[in-house]
Amino acid sequence: MKQFRNPENLHKPLGGYSHQVEITGDGRMLLLSGQVGMKLDGNIPEDPIEQLDIAFENIFRNLQAANMQVTDLVKLIFYLAGEWNTDERRTLTAAKLGGHQPAMTLIYAAALASPALKVEIDAWACCE
């Protein structure tokens, strides 16, 4: 079972995430390698928001392959490189998650595995 919580003795989350997720009981856990904004054909668009959209789609394809869904996501770690529009990033993330608020961490990095990459997302999911 998953419990998403924002304890009252902590500040409100700065965005669409939960401060904590407790996982108990029997179930399955899925840990993804970092998903980047690369299309199936190997194309990496220059626009970071487009890369973010593709990275989410790659996460969703992984979830589908494991018979899981977006609400099974419990932790996302974003690694961002370069210049980003915070409002656009938050809007796209909220739309992709559809109101679901897993625990999240956001890290700005000097660079990722390739100079063309602007985003990489680690994702953890679990289901009963």
Backbone hydrogen bonds, N-H to C=O, Kabsch-Sander energy under -0.5 kcal/mol:
donor,donor_aa,acceptor,acceptor_aa,energy
3,Q,22,E,-2.2
5,R,3,Q,-0.5
5,R,20,Q,-2.6
10,L,7,P,-1.6
17,Y,15,G,-2.0
18,S,102,P,-1.3
19,H,5,R,-0.5
20,Q,5,R,-2.0
22,E,3,Q,-2.4
24,T,1,M,-2.4
24,T,22,E,-0.5
28,R,127,C,-3.2
30,L,125,A,-3.6
32,L,30,L,-0.5
32,L,123,A,-2.9
35,Q,121,I,-2.9
37,G,119,V,-0.7
38,M,36,V,-1.2
39,K,43,N,-3.1
42,G,39,K,-2.3
51,Q,47,D,-2.1
52,L,48,P,-2.4
53,D,49,I,-2.2
54,I,50,E,-2.1
55,A,51,Q,-2.7
56,F,52,L,-2.3
57,E,53,D,-2.1
58,N,54,I,-2.4
59,I,55,A,-1.9
60,F,56,F,-2.7
61,R,57,E,-2.1
62,N,58,N,-1.8
63,L,59,I,-2.5
64,Q,60,F,-2.6
65,A,61,R,-2.2
66,A,62,N,-1.1
66,A,63,L,-0.7
67,N,64,Q,-1.8
68,M,63,L,-2.9
72,D,69,Q,-2.5
73,L,70,V,-1.8
74,V,124,W,-2.8
75,K,124,W,-1.5
76,L,103,A,-2.3
77,I,122,D,-2.5
78,F,76,L,-0.5
78,F,105,T,-3.2
79,Y,120,E,-2.8
80,L,78,F,-0.5
80,L,107,I,-2.9
81,A,118,K,-2.3
86,T,84,W,-0.8
89,R,85,N,-2.5
90,R,86,T,-2.8
91,T,87,D,-2.5
92,L,88,E,-2.5
93,T,89,R,-2.4
94,A,90,R,-2.6
95,A,91,T,-2.3
96,K,92,L,-2.7
97,L,93,T,-2.2
98,G,94,A,-1.2
99,G,94,A,-0.9
100,H,97,L,-2.0
103,A,74,V,-2.0
105,T,76,L,-2.0
107,I,78,F,-3.0
109,A,80,L,-3.3
109,A,107,I,-0.6
117,L,114,S,-1.5
120,E,79,Y,-1.8
121,I,35,Q,-2.2
122,D,77,I,-2.6
124,W,75,K,-2.5
125,A,30,L,-2.8
126,C,72,D,-2.5
127,C,28,R,-2.1
